[in-house]
Amino acid sequence: MQKKKDFHGHNGFDRDELKALMEKYNFKNVFFETAYEGKKDMKDGVLDYSLFLVIGMKR
């Protein structure tokens, strides 16, 4: 997780915690795929970020 002074967005999800939560609510075959990786120029440097998809089947 990167912290930038001028970043006011979301700092991300812990994929293991999200998977456990989904399995708790009866999703199976949960998997993640990184859909996009990018960089954003900020006042105090460059912020690397990614977007992911999570897929699961409801039991």
N, CA, C and O atoms as CSV, one atom per row, in Angstrom:
chain,resi,resn,atom,element,x,y,z
A,1,MET,N,N,0.845,-1.170,0.000
A,1,MET,CA,C,0.000,0.000,0.000
A,1,MET,C,C,0.895,1.240,0.000
A,1,MET,O,O,1.819,1.348,0.806
A,2,GLN,N,N,0.621,2.146,-0.883
A,2,GLN,CA,C,1.380,3.380,-0.977
A,2,GLN,C,C,0.553,4.524,-0.411
A,2,GLN,O,O,-0.655,4.597,-0.637
A,3,LYS,N,N,1.199,5.405,0.316
A,3,LYS,CA,C,0.498,6.581,0.827
A,3,LYS,C,C,1.132,7.818,0.220
A,3,LYS,O,O,2.340,8.029,0.333
A,4,LYS,N,N,0.332,8.613,-0.408
A,4,LYS,CA,C,0.770,9.875,-0.998
A,4,LYS,C,C,-0.032,10.990,-0.345
A,4,LYS,O,O,-1.217,10.822,-0.060
A,5,LYS,N,N,0.608,12.120,-0.108
A,5,LYS,CA,C,-0.049,13.235,0.580
A,5,LYS,C,C,-1.284,13.729,-0.150
A,5,LYS,O,O,-2.279,14.083,0.483
A,6,ASP,N,N,-1.232,13.756,-1.488
A,6,ASP,CA,C,-2.369,14.303,-2.238
A,6,ASP,C,C,-3.295,13.223,-2.795
A,6,ASP,O,O,-4.069,13.485,-3.716
A,7,PHE,N,N,-3.218,12.021,-2.246
A,7,PHE,CA,C,-4.095,10.922,-2.667
A,7,PHE,C,C,-5.245,10.820,-1.685
A,7,PHE,O,O,-5.030,10.695,-0.479
A,8,HIS,N,N,-6.472,10.873,-2.197
A,8,HIS,CA,C,-7.650,10.810,-1.336
A,8,HIS,C,C,-8.565,9.669,-1.757
A,8,HIS,O,O,-9.775,9.731,-1.540
A,9,GLY,N,N,-8.005,8.645,-2.349
A,9,GLY,CA,C,-8.787,7.518,-2.826
A,9,GLY,C,C,-8.796,6.375,-1.832
A,9,GLY,O,O,-8.520,6.558,-0.646
A,10,HIS,N,N,-9.111,5.218,-2.324
A,10,HIS,CA,C,-9.192,3.998,-1.530
A,10,HIS,C,C,-7.832,3.321,-1.523
A,10,HIS,O,O,-7.181,3.240,-2.564
A,11,ASN,N,N,-7.393,2.834,-0.376
A,11,ASN,CA,C,-6.085,2.193,-0.275
A,11,ASN,C,C,-6.111,0.704,-0.576
A,11,ASN,O,O,-5.123,0.009,-0.339
A,12,GLY,N,N,-7.215,0.209,-1.089
A,12,GLY,CA,C,-7.236,-1.171,-1.566
A,12,GLY,C,C,-7.864,-2.167,-0.614
A,12,GLY,O,O,-8.241,-1.845,0.513
A,13,PHE,N,N,-7.962,-3.390,-1.110
A,13,PHE,CA,C,-8.534,-4.508,-0.372
A,13,PHE,C,C,-7.460,-5.553,-0.143
A,13,PHE,O,O,-6.558,-5.715,-0.964
A,14,ASP,N,N,-7.555,-6.257,0.964
A,14,ASP,CA,C,-6.725,-7.428,1.198
A,14,ASP,C,C,-7.445,-8.597,0.531
A,14,ASP,O,O,-8.534,-8.978,0.961
A,15,ARG,N,N,-6.857,-9.159,-0.500
A,15,ARG,CA,C,-7.534,-10.203,-1.273
A,15,ARG,C,C,-7.834,-11.440,-0.438
A,15,ARG,O,O,-8.880,-12.064,-0.619
A,16,ASP,N,N,-6.935,-11.805,0.475
A,16,ASP,CA,C,-7.189,-12.974,1.324
A,16,ASP,C,C,-8.392,-12.737,2.236
A,16,ASP,O,O,-9.215,-13.632,2.429
A,17,GLU,N,N,-8.492,-11.540,2.792
A,17,GLU,CA,C,-9.635,-11.217,3.657
A,17,GLU,C,C,-10.935,-11.192,2.861
A,17,GLU,O,O,-11.961,-11.682,3.332
A,18,LEU,N,N,-10.898,-10.630,1.665
A,18,LEU,CA,C,-12.092,-10.576,0.825
A,18,LEU,C,C,-12.527,-11.979,0.415
A,18,LEU,O,O,-13.719,-12.287,0.410
A,19,LYS,N,N,-11.564,-12.827,0.072
A,19,LYS,CA,C,-11.888,-14.212,-0.293
A,19,LYS,C,C,-12.527,-14.940,0.888
A,19,LYS,O,O,-13.527,-15.638,0.718
A,20,ALA,N,N,-11.959,-14.784,2.082
A,20,ALA,CA,C,-12.513,-15.429,3.277
A,20,ALA,C,C,-13.934,-14.941,3.550
A,20,ALA,O,O,-14.802,-15.736,3.911
A,21,LEU,N,N,-14.177,-13.654,3.384
A,21,LEU,CA,C,-15.511,-13.098,3.595
A,21,LEU,C,C,-16.500,-13.669,2.584
A,21,LEU,O,O,-17.621,-14.030,2.943
A,22,MET,N,N,-16.090,-13.751,1.332
A,22,MET,CA,C,-16.981,-14.309,0.309
A,22,MET,C,C,-17.285,-15.779,0.590
A,22,MET,O,O,-18.424,-16.219,0.433
A,23,GLU,N,N,-16.271,-16.537,1.006
A,23,GLU,CA,C,-16.490,-17.953,1.324
A,23,GLU,C,C,-17.396,-18.102,2.542
A,23,GLU,O,O,-18.193,-19.038,2.608
A,24,LYS,N,N,-17.282,-17.195,3.499
A,24,LYS,CA,C,-18.156,-17.208,4.676
A,24,LYS,C,C,-19.618,-17.083,4.256
A,24,LYS,O,O,-20.499,-17.672,4.883
A,25,TYR,N,N,-19.875,-16.320,3.200
A,25,TYR,CA,C,-21.234,-16.121,2.709
A,25,TYR,C,C,-21.560,-17.030,1.530
A,25,TYR,O,O,-22.347,-16.683,0.649
A,26,ASN,N,N,-20.932,-18.205,1.540
A,26,ASN,CA,C,-21.258,-19.322,0.649
A,26,ASN,C,C,-20.927,-19.120,-0.826
A,26,ASN,O,O,-21.613,-19.661,-1.693
A,27,PHE,N,N,-19.890,-18.351,-1.115
A,27,PHE,CA,C,-19.372,-18.312,-2.476
A,27,PHE,C,C,-18.280,-19.366,-2.577
A,27,PHE,O,O,-17.512,-19.562,-1.635
A,28,LYS,N,N,-18.210,-20.039,-3.708
A,28,LYS,CA,C,-17.160,-21.031,-3.916
A,28,LYS,C,C,-16.397,-20.671,-5.183
A,28,LYS,O,O,-16.817,-19.806,-5.953
A,29,ASN,N,N,-15.284,-21.337,-5.385
A,29,ASN,CA,C,-14.425,-21.101,-6.550
A,29,ASN,C,C,-14.091,-19.618,-6.699
A,29,ASN,O,O,-14.133,-19.074,-7.803
A,30,VAL,N,N,-13.763,-18.972,-5.589
A,30,VAL,CA,C,-13.443,-17.541,-5.595
A,30,VAL,C,C,-12.037,-17.355,-6.157
A,30,VAL,O,O,-11.084,-17.990,-5.705
A,31,PHE,N,N,-11.925,-16.475,-7.147
A,31,PHE,CA,C,-10.593,-16.159,-7.651
A,31,PHE,C,C,-10.517,-14.701,-8.082
A,31,PHE,O,O,-11.530,-14.048,-8.332
A,32,PHE,N,N,-9.306,-14.222,-8.160
A,32,PHE,CA,C,-9.027,-12.823,-8.480
A,32,PHE,C,C,-8.194,-12.752,-9.749
A,32,PHE,O,O,-7.381,-13.632,-10.029
A,33,GLU,N,N,-8.411,-11.702,-10.498
A,33,GLU,CA,C,-7.628,-11.439,-11.704
A,33,GLU,C,C,-7.330,-9.940,-11.740
A,33,GLU,O,O,-8.242,-9.119,-11.640
A,34,THR,N,N,-6.062,-9.592,-11.883
A,34,THR,CA,C,-5.711,-8.187,-12.043
A,34,THR,C,C,-6.145,-7.761,-13.432
A,34,THR,O,O,-5.688,-8.323,-14.428
A,35,ALA,N,N,-7.021,-6.777,-13.506
A,35,ALA,CA,C,-7.585,-6.337,-14.784
A,35,ALA,C,C,-6.817,-5.164,-15.384
A,35,ALA,O,O,-6.827,-4.967,-16.599
A,36,TYR,N,N,-6.151,-4.385,-14.531
A,36,TYR,CA,C,-5.460,-3.197,-15.038
A,36,TYR,C,C,-4.385,-2.782,-14.049
A,36,TYR,O,O,-4.591,-2.848,-12.837
A,37,GLU,N,N,-3.251,-2.359,-14.555
A,37,GLU,CA,C,-2.201,-1.762,-13.739
A,37,GLU,C,C,-1.839,-0.423,-14.362
A,37,GLU,O,O,-1.667,-0.326,-15.577
A,38,GLY,N,N,-1.725,0.599,-13.541
A,38,GLY,CA,C,-1.428,1.918,-14.072
A,38,GLY,C,C,-0.599,2.747,-13.115
A,38,GLY,O,O,-0.278,2.318,-12.007
A,39,LYS,N,N,-0.261,3.932,-13.562
A,39,LYS,CA,C,0.501,4.886,-12.767
A,39,LYS,C,C,-0.215,6.227,-12.840
A,39,LYS,O,O,-0.754,6.601,-13.882
A,40,LYS,N,N,-0.213,6.937,-11.735
A,40,LYS,CA,C,-0.831,8.263,-11.693
A,40,LYS,C,C,0.201,9.245,-11.159
A,40,LYS,O,O,0.784,9.039,-10.095
A,41,ASP,N,N,0.417,10.309,-11.912
A,41,ASP,CA,C,1.327,11.362,-11.460
A,41,ASP,C,C,0.669,12.153,-10.338
A,41,ASP,O,O,-0.450,12.648,-10.474
A,42,MET,N,N,1.383,12.258,-9.236
A,42,MET,CA,C,0.905,12.996,-8.077
A,42,MET,C,C,1.896,14.123,-7.791
A,42,MET,O,O,3.000,14.127,-8.336
A,43,LYS,N,N,1.519,15.062,-6.957
A,43,LYS,CA,C,2.418,16.165,-6.607
A,43,LYS,C,C,3.701,15.667,-5.952
A,43,LYS,O,O,4.771,16.240,-6.160
A,44,ASP,N,N,3.595,14.596,-5.156
A,44,ASP,CA,C,4.765,14.097,-4.431
A,44,ASP,C,C,5.298,12.785,-5.002
A,44,ASP,O,O,5.907,12.003,-4.273
A,45,GLY,N,N,5.080,12.531,-6.288
A,45,GLY,CA,C,5.629,11.337,-6.922
A,45,GLY,C,C,4.609,10.634,-7.791
A,45,GLY,O,O,3.566,11.188,-8.137
A,46,VAL,N,N,4.936,9.406,-8.132
A,46,VAL,CA,C,4.072,8.590,-8.981
A,46,VAL,C,C,3.423,7.515,-8.127
A,46,VAL,O,O,4.094,6.860,-7.330
A,47,LEU,N,N,2.127,7.335,-8.289
A,47,LEU,CA,C,1.372,6.324,-7.558
A,47,LEU,C,C,1.088,5.156,-8.494
A,47,LEU,O,O,0.434,5.327,-9.523
A,48,ASP,N,N,1.577,3.972,-8.139
A,48,ASP,CA,C,1.236,2.750,-8.869
A,48,ASP,C,C,-0.088,2.235,-8.324
A,48,ASP,O,O,-0.312,2.253,-7.114
A,49,TYR,N,N,-0.957,1.779,-9.201
A,49,TYR,CA,C,-2.225,1.235,-8.733
A,49,TYR,C,C,-2.693,0.141,-9.681
A,49,TYR,O,O,-2.230,0.038,-10.817
A,50,SER,N,N,-3.615,-0.666,-9.193
A,50,SER,CA,C,-4.184,-1.725,-10.024
A,50,SER,C,C,-5.671,-1.867,-9.718
A,50,SER,O,O,-6.152,-1.466,-8.658
A,51,LEU,N,N,-6.369,-2.441,-10.664
A,51,LEU,CA,C,-7.783,-2.785,-10.509
A,51,LEU,C,C,-7.899,-4.285,-10.683
A,51,LEU,O,O,-7.210,-4.875,-11.515
A,52,PHE,N,N,-8.770,-4.904,-9.900
A,52,PHE,CA,C,-8.928,-6.346,-10.034
A,52,PHE,C,C,-10.393,-6.721,-10.144
A,52,PHE,O,O,-11.288,-5.963,-9.770
A,53,LEU,N,N,-10.603,-7.908,-10.666
A,53,LEU,CA,C,-11.924,-8.531,-10.694
A,53,LEU,C,C,-11.891,-9.681,-9.711
A,53,LEU,O,O,-10.880,-10.372,-9.588
A,54,VAL,N,N,-12.984,-9.885,-9.018
A,54,VAL,CA,C,-13.128,-11.071,-8.179
A,54,VAL,C,C,-14.381,-11.787,-8.658
A,54,VAL,O,O,-15.422,-11.172,-8.887
A,55,ILE,N,N,-14.255,-13.087,-8.802
A,55,ILE,CA,C,-15.362,-13.902,-9.302
A,55,ILE,C,C,-15.574,-15.058,-8.341
A,55,ILE,O,O,-14.617,-15.678,-7.878
A,56,GLY,N,N,-16.823,-15.340,-8.047
A,56,GLY,CA,C,-17.171,-16.468,-7.208
A,56,GLY,C,C,-18.550,-16.973,-7.582
A,56,GLY,O,O,-19.373,-16.238,-8.128
A,57,MET,N,N,-18.788,-18.235,-7.280
A,57,MET,CA,C,-20.096,-18.846,-7.569
A,57,MET,C,C,-20.860,-18.998,-6.269
A,57,MET,O,O,-20.324,-19.507,-5.285
A,58,LYS,N,N,-22.107,-18.560,-6.260
A,58,LYS,CA,C,-22.948,-18.675,-5.070
A,58,LYS,C,C,-23.437,-20.109,-4.950
A,58,LYS,O,O,-23.917,-20.693,-5.922
A,59,ARG,N,N,-23.315,-20.671,-3.761
A,59,ARG,CA,C,-23.756,-22.057,-3.535
A,59,ARG,C,C,-25.247,-22.127,-3.402
A,59,ARG,O,O,-25.799,-23.209,-3.208
